[in-house]
Amino acid sequence: MTFTRSLLVAITSACLLLAAGTGTHSQASGLPGDTKSAITAQLKRAEGARGTAGCVVIDLDTGATLYSHNPDQPLAPASNMKLVTTAAALKQLGSEFEFKTLLLDHGKAGGPLYVLAGGDPNLSGRFHGGDVLAIYRGWAEQLKKAGISEVAGLRYDSTIFGGESFCTGWPRDDQYVKWYCAEVSAFAFNDNCIGVRVIPGKAGQPATIETTPATAAVKIVNETKTLPGRKGAEIGIVRPRGENTITVKGNVYEQATWGYFIDVTVHDPALYAASVLRETLEACGIKVNGEVQPVTLGIDDVKGMRVLVEHKSSLLSALPAINTNSQNLHAEMLFRQLGVRYCGKGTFKTSSAAVEEFLRKQKWWTPGAAIIDGSGLARENRVTAAQLAKLLEAMSSEPSFEAFRDSLAVAGETGTLEKRLGDKAIKGKVFAKTGYIRGVRALSGYVITDSRRVAFSVLMNDCVYSKEATDEIVSILARTLK
């Protein structure tokens, strides 16, 4: 009996080896030669005379590397850095981690109201049908139920994050007004932006400008004009650095009633968040006397206070904004939380050290790698295709894998891949993170079919036709692994 079982195992093993060697399609098989050649051709075409590309494909069921091109070449990853940030957060903070914001007082009627910010990126209308003030109004109702009808000023502590609010590696031109360059703060509201809508009036008259939220915390200067016709708006936005005066310039057209909308970043977002909170409390019937001021609360200070409101949101709820829609501020706030866990303070420097330590512990660190920020906006970030592919492989074995995978954009369906990889043979089979800054294209994630599961990473720096080549490489993979 023992001999027969051993012989059967030996024969089965030999057959499996033979099948692998002859290219028979099995779960453990590699990629066909023509698939590898087609991927290499796309990479070489993209690299041209001066570009560099890295590509690694790993079979999730066997751990085998199915394809490799410049696997250990450090390259700028653009928003593929968000994969590192979110994976590190799930591993270091845990999938049960919650962001907490506390509203406190000293238990005395008419005293100051304190906000202790915990770095929650979700204080917005994202989960409230776009109603940016819904959370604040909810806080006001809780305060009124606690008997609070008047407070002596509003104090806010946003010091859990420290250092610079704007990374030195981010664009130094006027892109700082764009939503993807929002300053980082532990007290963050509405993605640290204000929505600006320009609505045409009568021809010859200025347009009407509305903001979301409507607030006195930001000054709007209207230098627009309504012209006859139905053309698209021609609008420019100017906000000097270090100020919250937004000048709206240009033309809108009388018959183009849809107008123009843009999210504009704010300066000193913690003050902005607190100022809008004050306005909301007053609109809800809670009188706020005195100023809105920053404070630093020590542990002993907080111990002596009464908790009036405890607002929580989960780490898992922040992941889709980061990996599906590529929201930079969410990624940076998660990055800062890693710095807080690492040494008690979330700065760009401590957070970089935390992520580097994470990668070293996982034995994924590579000479030449560099962690500058959590979103990938900084051009000096460097990772390798092998690092990302191995990280994706490791995450596939984690209890939190389903949440991690589902936070990624889906080919032809959601987020930054909604209008990419939409062929019916591929649609819904690719879960990936896109990446783009000037001179950089990246796409890393998973191809999951009925019979195969692979992790892949494609990084392209200074390449030509890089978006097309990247999509074609993933298409080749998805069709091969059907």
Order of alpha helices (4+ residues) and beta strands (2+ residues): alpha-alpha-beta-beta-alpha-beta-beta-alpha-beta-beta-beta-beta-beta-beta-beta-alpha-beta-alpha-beta-alpha-alpha-alpha-alpha-alpha-beta-beta-beta-beta-alpha
